[in-house]
Every structure is written in C-alpha cells, then in structure tokens.
Amino acid sequence: MLRDLLLCNRSYRRFQQQPLDEQTLVELLELTRLCPSAANRQPLKYLLAWRPDQCAKIFPHLRWAAALTPWPGPAEGERPTGYILILGDSRIWRRWDWDTGIVAQTMLLGAAELGLGGCMVASIDQGGLRAALNLPEHLEALLAVALGRPGETVVLEDGRPDQRPYWRDADDVHHVPKRPLAEVRIELPGF
C-alpha cells in the first residue's frame, strides 16, 4: 500500500554495506521513464553508480544533513552502496524543477518496495563533481539519490520542523518532525 511505502521511505543517511547491483539501479531507473514530465520534454538523464570505485568518486562531493552539525556525513562503513545522479540536459530544456522531484520520489518509493532506503542529496559541490566525473557541459547535476540497505533507525513524530528540522537522540535514532494534519490543512471562509 502507498502509505506503507511512504512510512518506510525516509531520508536514510547511513547504510549497511551490502552491495547493490546494476540491475537493481536499472529497475529503479525504469520507473522514472513512466513518470510525468512538464510539457513531456523529458530533459533528465541519469548516471548509475554501484561499484565501490564509482561511489568513491561521488561521495566526497555531497554535503550531508546540514542540521546535524558538525556531522560530516556517513563514515567509512556507513556510506551508500549506490547512487543515481539525476542530471539536467540543457540541450533539451533548462526547466526541470518539477521533474527532478517527481522522479526522485518515484525512485525512492521503488527502493522502499525492494527493502532499500535512500536520501535525496541536493547540496552538491558542482565543480568538484563535474571534474571528478568529467561531466559534459550540457549536463548539470541536480540531485544525487544515495541508496543502500538502511543502517539507521528513522522515526516520524508530530512536530514543528521550523523549530528543529531533525535530530539524533542519545541512542543515535534519527527523529523527523512532521506537521500535524490540522496544521497543513487550510480552510477558507466561504470556500
């Protein structure tokens, strides 16, 4: 059921070190082809990484969990075992805002269905990643979807993310506040 997938689809930032394979990433990528695209332009391209040497080229150029200062991101032995880089192809179109979120969420729901977890990482050292991967100029790294078997516990709770976006407790459990339904629903007089 979709609700169950959404509940287990959290932003995992630490992973077990079970390797992913190319076919698993291709299966998640195949889901993106079925997604809607603004004006059906389909301007996104994808780079898959599942081998340790590929993942090692991507990891240093990502910035993890700004609210968990001074945490530098997953340590050796906790890092993602796969990535799907979502790239915008400026030769097709330069407006991909909506498409990026749609395909990333679709990938992560597909990953949850497979018992995997992931994290959308938008804070990217663009110049460093471009140089490390030798990305052509017409491709822009929009989002890195980090993937693997979750290596941490993430719990949702009612709360105010504007007061505290997320945190880890003394047991290293990651807490994510979500606004209650009564706070996100708007009712207008006469509507």
BELKASUL-V460350 format. One record per backbone hydrogen bond with DSSP energy under -1.0 kcal/mol. NH is the residue of the N-H (numbers start at 1). CO is the residue of the C=O. If there is no record, write none. Layout:
# BELKASUL-V460350
nh->{NH/NH}
co->{CO/CO}
This chain:
# BELKASUL-V460350
nh->{5/6/7/8/9/10/12/12/15/16/25/26/27/28/29/30/34/35/40/41/45/47/49/55/56/58/59/61/62/63/68/71/78/81/82/83/84/85/86/87/88/89/90/92/93/100/101/102/103/104/105/106/107/108/109/110/111/112/113/114/115/116/117/119/121/124/125/126/129/130/131/132/133/134/135/139/140/142/143/144/145/146/147/148/151/155/157/159/163/164/167/169/172/174/175/176/178/183/184/185/191}
co->{1/2/3/4/5/8/10/118/78/149/21/22/23/24/25/26/31/32/37/38/87/85/83/51/52/54/55/58/59/123/65/68/75/147/147/49/145/47/143/45/140/43/138/89/89/96/97/98/99/100/101/102/103/104/105/106/107/108/109/110/112/111/148/146/144/122/61/124/125/126/127/128/129/130/130/136/88/86/86/121/84/119/82/117/14/174/176/178/160/160/175/173/169/153/167/155/157/180/180/181/188}
